[in-house]
Amino acid sequence: EKRRKSVSTHLPRFAYVISDVIVYIGEGSWANTEYRDNVVAFANAAVENVASAIRPCIVIVHNKCNLHEPMDVDLMTEKFLQLHENEENPVLTRLYDQVKCISIPDFYHDQFLFDQQITKLKQLVSEMLASQQMKRNRLGCVLTQIQWCDLLKYVVDNFTSKSLRIGTFVGELVSPENSLAKNAFDFFNTIYEAPTDNRKKHYLNCRRAAIDMLGILLLSSLRHETTTSSFDVINETGAKSTQLEQFQNEILSQQMNK
């Protein structure tokens, strides 16, 4: 009983905050509302008490399906979402960066088709991982192996927290090396932690304040630099400022979707 509760309550959340791709496997019929309810319950449990995180992708697998099920990934995904996703209040497409569905038949019913679908599944996961890597590169939050270990330790140590802030912690791991940009980044994190009733407006105000602060710090710094070094500071700090905005925009997107 304890193991069942842990799997249903804790595993979804743990997987959500440390994974780039989640593979959800079930044996129920695609058309069965119970299967849909289980998937949605998993998704909702995944974001409970998660204040910020980079959205992972999810692959929903119908395992041991009958041979009459569509084997095309895009067709099956479209069919599943049309059947179960509420357009006015979507869950899966809101909580996950990508949602894909795939049917895999029983190995003993059709070995060739089974191998074919397993190959598709591997390719799908590979493509999603590459997509997540590109997103992390774009946002400037690619983690080294050591940083992944730091993230894992943070998650374990704070797993029972009522506000698990993965975005803030990752931001600290990849904070800008330039002292001016780092000061602005730290300033943003400090003022953003304040409680608010309107998170979106609060975020935009904090972002503007941090960018304005960066501009003031930059102008002050330029007074004490030569013309050549000033251009270096502008280029480096400008790049870090863009990185700050991109990363915080991703965090805003996560919080607006929660």
C-alpha positions in Angstrom: 0.0 0.0 0.0 2.8 2.4 0.9 4.6 1.6 -2.4 1.4 2.2 -4.4 0.8 5.5 -2.7 4.4 6.6 -3.3 4.3 5.6 -6.9 1.0 7.5 -7.5 1.9 10.6 -5.4 5.7 11.1 -5.4 7.0 9.5 -8.6 5.1 11.8 -11.0 6.4 14.9 -9.2 10.0 13.6 -9.0 10.0 12.6 -12.7 8.5 16.0 -13.7 11.2 18.2 -12.1 14.3 16.2 -13.1 13.3 14.7 -16.5 13.5 16.0 -20.1 11.2 13.2 -21.3 8.6 11.1 -19.4 7.3 7.8 -20.8 3.9 6.9 -19.4 2.9 3.3 -20.0 -0.6 1.9 -19.7 -2.6 -1.0 -21.0 -6.1 0.5 -21.0 -8.0 1.4 -24.2 -7.3 4.8 -25.7 -11.1 5.4 -25.7 -11.5 4.5 -22.1 -12.1 7.5 -19.9 -10.4 5.7 -17.0 -7.2 5.6 -19.0 -7.5 9.3 -19.7 -8.2 10.0 -16.0 -5.1 8.1 -14.9 -3.0 10.1 -17.3 -4.4 13.4 -16.1 -4.1 12.3 -12.5 -0.4 11.6 -13.2 0.0 15.0 -14.8 -1.7 16.9 -11.9 0.3 15.0 -9.3 3.5 15.9 -11.2 3.1 19.6 -10.6 1.7 19.6 -7.1 3.7 22.1 -5.0 6.1 22.8 -8.0 6.4 26.6 -8.2 8.7 26.5 -11.3 10.3 24.0 -13.6 11.2 23.6 -17.2 8.3 21.6 -18.8 9.4 18.1 -19.9 7.9 16.1 -22.8 5.6 13.1 -22.3 5.1 10.0 -24.4 1.9 8.1 -23.6 2.2 4.5 -24.5 -0.7 2.1 -25.1 1.0 -1.1 -24.3 -0.3 -4.5 -25.6 -2.8 -2.7 -27.8 -4.9 -4.7 -30.3 -3.7 -4.9 -33.8 -6.5 -2.7 -35.1 -5.2 0.4 -33.3 -3.6 3.1 -35.4 0.1 2.7 -35.4 0.9 6.2 -36.7 2.2 8.4 -33.9 0.8 11.7 -35.2 -2.6 10.2 -36.0 -2.8 8.5 -32.6 -1.8 11.6 -30.8 -4.4 13.7 -32.6 -7.1 11.1 -31.9 -6.2 10.9 -28.2 -6.1 14.7 -27.6 -9.3 15.3 -29.6 -11.0 12.6 -27.5 -9.7 13.5 -24.1 -8.2 17.0 -24.0 -10.5 19.9 -23.0 -9.9 22.8 -25.4 -11.0 25.4 -22.8 -9.0 23.9 -20.0 -6.3 21.6 -21.4 -4.1 19.7 -19.0 -1.6 17.7 -20.9 -0.7 20.3 -23.5 -0.5 22.9 -20.8 1.8 21.0 -18.4 4.1 19.3 -21.0 6.2 20.8 -23.7 5.3 18.1 -26.2 2.7 15.3 -26.0 2.9 12.2 -28.2 0.9 8.9 -28.1 2.1 5.6 -29.5 0.5 2.1 -29.7 2.6 -1.0 -29.1 1.1 -4.4 -29.7 1.8 -7.6 -27.8 5.1 -9.1 -28.8 3.6 -12.5 -29.2 0.7 -11.3 -31.4 2.9 -9.6 -34.0 6.6 -9.6 -33.5 7.4 -7.6 -36.6 4.9 -4.8 -35.7 6.1 -4.8 -32.1 9.7 -4.3 -33.3 8.6 -1.6 -35.7 6.7 0.4 -32.9 9.6 0.0 -30.4 11.9 1.5 -33.1 9.4 4.4 -33.4 9.3 4.9 -29.7 13.1 5.0 -29.4 13.3 7.5 -32.3 10.5 9.6 -30.7 12.3 9.8 -27.3 15.6 10.6 -29.1 13.9 13.5 -31.0 12.3 14.9 -27.8 15.6 14.7 -25.9 17.3 16.7 -28.8 14.5 19.2 -28.7 14.9 19.7 -24.9 18.6 20.1 -25.3 18.1 22.8 -27.9 15.7 24.6 -25.6 18.2 24.5 -22.8 20.9 25.8 -25.1 18.6 28.6 -26.2 17.7 29.5 -22.6 21.3 29.2 -21.4 20.5 26.6 -18.8 22.4 23.5 -20.0 23.6 21.6 -17.0 26.9 19.7 -16.6 26.9 16.3 -15.0 28.0 17.8 -11.7 25.2 20.4 -11.9 22.7 17.6 -12.6 23.9 16.0 -9.4 23.4 19.3 -7.5 19.9 19.5 -8.9 19.1 16.0 -7.9 20.3 16.7 -4.3 18.3 19.9 -4.2 15.2 18.0 -5.3 15.7 15.2 -2.7 16.5 17.7 0.1 13.5 19.8 -0.7 11.0 17.3 -2.0 8.5 17.8 0.9 8.6 21.5 0.4 5.3 23.2 -0.4 7.1 25.3 -3.1 9.7 23.4 -5.1 11.4 26.1 -7.2 13.5 24.3 -9.8 13.7 27.4 -12.0 15.3 29.4 -9.3 17.8 26.8 -8.4 18.8 26.1 -12.0 19.1 29.9 -12.4 21.6 29.9 -9.6 23.5 27.1 -11.2 23.9 28.8 -14.5 23.9 32.4 -13.3 26.0 34.8 -15.4 29.7 34.9 -14.8 29.8 38.7 -15.6 29.6 40.5 -12.3 27.2 43.1 -13.5 24.7 40.7 -15.0 25.0 38.4 -12.0 24.2 41.3 -9.7 21.1 42.1 -11.8 20.2 38.4 -11.8 20.5 38.1 -8.1 18.5 41.3 -7.7 15.7 39.8 -9.8 15.6 36.6 -7.7 15.4 38.6 -4.5 12.5 40.8 -5.4 10.7 38.0 -7.3 10.4 35.9 -4.2 8.0 38.4 -2.6 4.4 37.1 -2.3 1.9 38.5 -4.9 -1.7 38.0 -6.1 -0.7 38.6 -9.7 2.3 36.5 -10.6 2.4 37.6 -14.2 2.4 41.3 -13.5 4.8 40.8 -10.6 7.2 38.9 -12.9 7.1 41.6 -15.6 7.7 44.4 -13.0 10.6 42.4 -11.5 12.1 41.7 -14.9 11.9 45.4 -15.9 13.5 46.5 -12.6 16.4 44.0 -13.0 17.0 45.1 -16.6 16.9 48.8 -15.5 19.3 48.0 -12.7 21.7 46.3 -15.2 21.6 49.4 -17.4 22.5 51.6 -14.4 25.3 49.3 -13.3 26.6 49.2 -16.9 26.6 53.0 -17.3 28.4 53.4 -14.0 31.0 50.8 -15.0 31.6 52.5 -18.3 32.7 55.6 -16.6 35.7 53.8 -15.3 36.6 51.8 -18.4 38.5 52.7 -21.6 36.5 52.9 -24.9 37.8 49.5 -26.0 37.0 47.6 -22.8 33.6 49.4 -22.6 32.5 47.8 -25.9 33.6 44.4 -24.4 31.5 45.0 -21.4 28.5 46.1 -23.5 28.7 43.0 -25.7 29.2 40.5 -22.8 26.6 42.1 -20.5 24.1 42.5 -23.3 24.3 38.8 -24.1 23.9 37.8 -20.5 20.9 40.2 -20.2 19.2 38.5 -23.1 19.9 35.1 -21.5 18.3 36.4 -18.3 15.2 37.5 -20.1 14.9 34.2 -22.1 15.3 32.1 -19.0 12.9 34.1 -16.9 10.3 34.1 -19.8 10.4 30.3 -19.7 9.8 30.4 -15.9 6.9 32.8 -16.4 5.4 30.4 -19.0 5.6 27.6 -16.4 4.0 29.7 -13.7 1.2 31.0 -15.9 0.4 27.4 -16.9 0.2 26.1 -13.3 
